[in-house]
Amino acid sequence: QVQLVESGGGLVQPGGSLRLTCAASGSIFSIMSWYRQTPGKEREMVARITSRGTNYADSVKGRFTISRAENTVYLQMNNLKPEDTAVYYCYAYAAGAYWGQGTQVTVSS
């Protein structure tokens, strides 16, 4: 059974940092990503990591870094902005798409 468990969200001031962690189990995943969603908007891809490398949304390039250690994927978020406020979801692909439960990130003074 595949499980994705996220942690690391919270409240941070603008300019601050957070690190999200997603621990995946139950399969070997070829793609692991982070998405985010705000009310009334579609879920958007923030960062993706595969065997070929990493990809980032333009809005987070230079501020966010995705990394992976076996079946755990991290998202280091620096210089956070209020517009980064969202629920962040972990995504993993292994002959099917799997999602975590989401973790809230709030950037506010």
Secondary structure in CASP SS format (residue, H / E / C, confidence):
PFRMAT SS
TARGET T0000
AUTHOR 0000-0000-0000
METHOD secondary structure of the structure
MODEL  1
Q C 1.00
V C 1.00
Q E 1.00
L E 1.00
V E 1.00
E E 1.00
S E 1.00
G C 1.00
G C 1.00
G E 1.00
L E 1.00
V E 1.00
Q C 1.00
P C 1.00
G C 1.00
G C 1.00
S C 1.00
L E 1.00
R E 1.00
L E 1.00
T E 1.00
C E 1.00
A E 1.00
A E 1.00
S E 1.00
G C 1.00
S C 1.00
I C 1.00
F C 1.00
S C 1.00
I E 1.00
M E 1.00
S E 1.00
W E 1.00
Y E 1.00
R E 1.00
Q E 1.00
T C 1.00
P C 1.00
G C 1.00
K C 1.00
E C 1.00
R C 1.00
E E 1.00
M E 1.00
V E 1.00
A E 1.00
R E 1.00
I E 1.00
T E 1.00
S C 1.00
R C 1.00
G E 1.00
T E 1.00
N E 1.00
Y E 1.00
A C 1.00
D H 1.00
S H 1.00
V H 1.00
K C 1.00
G C 1.00
R C 1.00
F E 1.00
T E 1.00
I E 1.00
S E 1.00
R E 1.00
A E 1.00
E C 1.00
N C 1.00
T E 1.00
V E 1.00
Y E 1.00
L E 1.00
Q E 1.00
M E 1.00
N C 1.00
N C 1.00
L C 1.00
K C 1.00
P H 1.00
E H 1.00
D H 1.00
T C 1.00
A E 1.00
V E 1.00
Y E 1.00
Y E 1.00
C E 1.00
Y E 1.00
A E 1.00
Y E 1.00
A C 1.00
A C 1.00
G C 1.00
A E 1.00
Y E 1.00
W E 1.00
G C 1.00
Q C 1.00
G C 1.00
T E 1.00
Q E 1.00
V E 1.00
T E 1.00
V E 1.00
S C 1.00
S C 1.00
END
